[in-house]
Amino acid sequence: MKVFTSACLDNKHRLECVLSECSFNMACDYVNRHIESVKQVKSNNINEYTIITDNFRFLYDEETGFLLKL
């Protein structure tokens, strides 16, 4: 798992990258530990999930292994 410390945009979604090379469980764990507790997870389609906290929304793309900030 790699954490982005500077601004970087994903080519596919054009969103800010938070993590790369991570699994869905690693992405949820990172959000819980370092940002806010996860309140809800929604499946957008077969390979994408929206992770919702009180103040932020993230997109996890299972195909690329990226956690992106919405």
MIBA-242915 format. One line per 10 residues: number of its first residue (from 0); their letters; for each residue x, z, y of N, C-alpha, C, CB. Coordinates in Angstrom, 1 decimal. Glycine has a CB too. Layout:
<pts>
NUM) a) X/Z/Y/X/Z/Y/X/Z/Y/X/Z/Y ~ ...
</pts>
This chain:
<pts>
0) mkvftsacld) 0.8/0.0/-1.2/0.0/0.0/0.0/0.9/0.0/1.2/-1.0/1.2/0.0 ~ 0.6/-0.9/2.2/1.3/-1.0/3.4/0.4/-0.6/4.6/1.9/-2.4/3.6 ~ 0.8/0.2/5.5/0.1/0.6/6.7/0.6/-0.2/7.9/0.2/2.2/6.9 ~ -0.3/-0.8/8.6/0.0/-1.5/9.8/0.1/-0.5/11.0/-1.0/-2.7/10.1 ~ 1.3/-0.6/11.7/1.5/0.3/12.8/1.4/-0.4/14.1/2.8/1.1/12.7 ~ 1.3/-1.7/14.1/1.2/-2.5/15.3/0.0/-3.5/15.1/2.5/-3.3/15.6 ~ -0.5/-4.0/16.2/-1.7/-4.9/16.1/-1.4/-6.2/15.3/-2.2/-5.2/17.5 ~ -2.2/-6.5/14.4/-2.0/-7.7/13.5/-3.4/-8.1/13.1/-1.1/-7.4/12.3 ~ -3.7/-9.4/13.2/-5.0/-10.0/12.9/-4.9/-10.7/11.5/-5.5/-10.9/14.0 ~ -6.0/-10.5/10.7/-6.1/-11.2/9.5/-6.5/-12.6/9.7/-7.1/-10.4/8.5
10) nkhrlecvls) -5.9/-13.6/9.0/-6.3/-15.0/9.2/-7.7/-15.3/8.8/-5.3/-15.9/8.5 ~ -8.1/-14.7/7.7/-9.4/-15.1/7.1/-10.6/-14.6/8.0/-9.5/-14.5/5.7 ~ -10.5/-13.3/8.4/-11.7/-12.7/9.1/-11.4/-12.6/10.6/-12.0/-11.4/8.6 ~ -10.2/-12.7/11.1/-9.8/-12.5/12.5/-10.1/-11.1/13.0/-10.5/-13.5/13.4 ~ -9.8/-10.1/12.1/-10.0/-8.7/12.4/-8.7/-8.0/12.4/-11.1/-8.1/11.5 ~ -8.6/-6.8/13.0/-7.4/-6.0/13.0/-7.1/-5.4/11.7/-7.5/-4.9/14.1 ~ -5.9/-5.6/11.2/-5.5/-5.1/9.9/-5.1/-3.6/10.0/-4.3/-5.9/9.3 ~ -5.6/-2.8/9.0/-5.2/-1.4/8.9/-4.3/-1.2/7.7/-6.5/-0.5/8.8 ~ -4.7/-1.7/6.5/-3.9/-1.6/5.3/-3.8/-3.0/4.6/-4.5/-0.6/4.4 ~ -2.7/-3.1/3.8/-2.6/-4.3/3.0/-2.2/-3.8/1.6/-1.7/-5.4/3.5
20) ecsfnmacdy) -2.3/-4.7/0.6/-1.9/-4.4/-0.8/-2.5/-3.1/-1.3/-0.4/-4.4/-0.8 ~ -3.8/-2.9/-1.0/-4.4/-1.6/-1.5/-5.7/-1.9/-2.3/-4.8/-0.7/-0.3 ~ -6.1/-1.0/-3.1/-7.3/-1.1/-3.9/-8.4/-0.5/-3.0/-7.2/-0.3/-5.2 ~ -9.7/-0.6/-3.5/-10.8/-0.1/-2.8/-10.7/1.4/-2.7/-12.1/-0.5/-3.5 ~ -10.3/2.1/-3.8/-10.2/3.5/-3.8/-9.1/4.0/-2.8/-9.9/4.0/-5.2 ~ -8.0/3.3/-2.8/-6.9/3.7/-1.9/-7.4/3.5/-0.4/-5.7/2.8/-2.1 ~ -8.2/2.5/-0.1/-8.7/2.2/1.2/-9.6/3.4/1.6/-9.4/0.9/1.3 ~ -10.6/3.7/0.8/-11.5/4.8/1.1/-10.7/6.2/1.2/-12.6/5.0/0.0 ~ -9.8/6.4/0.4/-9.0/7.6/0.5/-8.2/7.7/1.8/-8.0/7.7/-0.7 ~ -7.6/6.5/2.2/-6.9/6.5/3.5/-7.8/6.8/4.7/-6.2/5.1/3.7
30) vnrhiesvkq) -9.0/6.2/4.7/-10.0/6.4/5.8/-10.4/7.9/5.8/-11.2/5.5/5.6 ~ -10.6/8.5/4.6/-11.0/9.9/4.5/-9.9/10.8/5.1/-11.3/10.3/3.1 ~ -8.7/10.6/4.7/-7.6/11.4/5.1/-7.0/11.3/6.5/-6.4/11.2/4.1 ~ -7.0/10.0/7.0/-6.3/9.8/8.2/-7.3/9.4/9.4/-5.4/8.7/8.0 ~ -8.5/9.1/9.2/-9.4/8.7/10.3/-10.6/9.6/10.4/-9.8/7.2/10.1 ~ -11.6/9.4/9.5/-12.8/10.3/9.5/-13.3/10.2/8.1/-13.8/9.8/10.5 ~ -14.2/11.1/7.7/-14.8/11.1/6.4/-15.8/9.9/6.3/-15.5/12.4/6.1 ~ -15.8/9.3/5.1/-16.6/8.1/4.8/-18.0/8.6/4.7/-16.1/7.3/3.6 ~ -19.0/8.0/5.4/-20.4/8.3/5.4/-21.1/7.4/4.4/-21.0/8.3/6.7 ~ -20.8/6.1/4.4/-21.5/5.2/3.6/-20.7/4.0/3.3/-22.8/4.7/4.4
40) vksnnineyt) -20.9/3.3/2.2/-20.2/2.1/1.8/-21.3/1.1/1.4/-19.2/2.3/0.6 ~ -21.2/-0.1/2.0/-22.2/-1.2/1.7/-21.5/-2.4/1.2/-23.0/-1.6/3.0 ~ -22.0/-3.0/0.2/-21.5/-4.2/-0.4/-22.0/-5.4/0.4/-21.8/-4.3/-1.9 ~ -21.1/-6.2/1.0/-21.5/-7.4/1.7/-21.7/-8.5/0.8/-20.4/-7.7/2.8 ~ -20.8/-8.7/-0.1/-21.0/-9.7/-1.2/-20.1/-9.2/-2.4/-20.6/-11.2/-0.7 ~ -19.8/-10.1/-3.3/-19.1/-9.7/-4.5/-17.7/-9.1/-4.2/-19.0/-10.8/-5.4 ~ -17.0/-9.5/-3.2/-15.6/-9.1/-2.9/-15.4/-8.4/-1.6/-14.8/-10.3/-2.9 ~ -16.5/-8.1/-0.8/-16.3/-7.4/0.4/-17.2/-6.2/0.6/-16.6/-8.4/1.6 ~ -16.7/-5.1/1.2/-17.4/-3.9/1.4/-17.2/-3.4/2.8/-16.9/-2.8/0.3 ~ -18.3/-2.9/3.4/-18.2/-2.2/4.7/-18.1/-0.7/4.5/-19.4/-2.6/5.6
50) iitdnfrfly) -17.1/-0.1/5.0/-16.9/1.3/4.9/-17.3/1.9/6.3/-15.4/1.7/4.5 ~ -18.2/2.8/6.3/-18.8/3.3/7.6/-18.5/4.8/7.7/-20.3/3.1/7.6 ~ -17.9/5.2/8.9/-17.7/6.6/9.3/-18.6/6.8/10.5/-16.2/6.9/9.6 ~ -18.5/8.0/11.1/-19.3/8.3/12.2/-19.0/7.4/13.4/-19.1/9.8/12.7 ~ -17.8/7.1/13.7/-17.4/6.4/14.9/-16.8/5.0/14.6/-16.4/7.2/15.6 ~ -16.5/4.7/13.4/-15.8/3.4/13.0/-16.4/2.7/11.9/-14.3/3.7/12.7 ~ -16.2/1.4/11.8/-16.6/0.6/10.6/-15.3/-0.2/10.2/-17.8/-0.4/11.0 ~ -15.2/-0.3/8.9/-14.1/-1.0/8.3/-14.6/-2.0/7.3/-13.1/-0.1/7.7 ~ -13.9/-3.1/7.1/-14.2/-4.1/6.1/-13.1/-4.1/5.1/-14.4/-5.5/6.7 ~ -13.4/-3.9/3.8/-12.4/-4.0/2.7/-12.7/-5.3/2.0/-12.5/-2.8/1.7
60) deetgfllkl) -11.6/-6.1/2.0/-11.7/-7.4/1.3/-10.9/-7.3/0.0/-11.1/-8.6/2.1 ~ -11.7/-7.2/-1.1/-11.1/-7.0/-2.5/-10.2/-8.2/-2.9/-12.2/-6.8/-3.5 ~ -10.6/-9.4/-2.4/-9.8/-10.6/-2.8/-8.4/-10.6/-2.2/-10.6/-11.8/-2.3 ~ -8.2/-10.1/-1.0/-6.9/-10.1/-0.4/-6.3/-8.7/-0.4/-7.0/-10.5/1.0 ~ -7.0/-7.6/-0.7/-6.5/-6.3/-0.7/-6.3/-5.7/0.7/-5.2/-6.2/-1.5 ~ -7.0/-6.2/1.7/-6.9/-5.7/3.1/-8.0/-4.8/3.5/-6.8/-7.0/4.0 ~ -7.7/-3.8/4.3/-8.6/-3.0/5.0/-8.6/-3.4/6.4/-8.4/-1.4/4.7 ~ -9.7/-3.8/7.0/-9.7/-4.3/8.3/-10.7/-3.5/9.2/-10.2/-5.8/8.3 ~ -10.3/-3.4/10.5/-11.2/-2.6/11.4/-12.2/-3.6/12.1/-10.3/-1.9/12.5 ~ -13.5/-3.2/12.0/-14.5/-4.0/12.6/-14.7/-3.7/14.1/-15.9/-3.9/11.9
</pts>
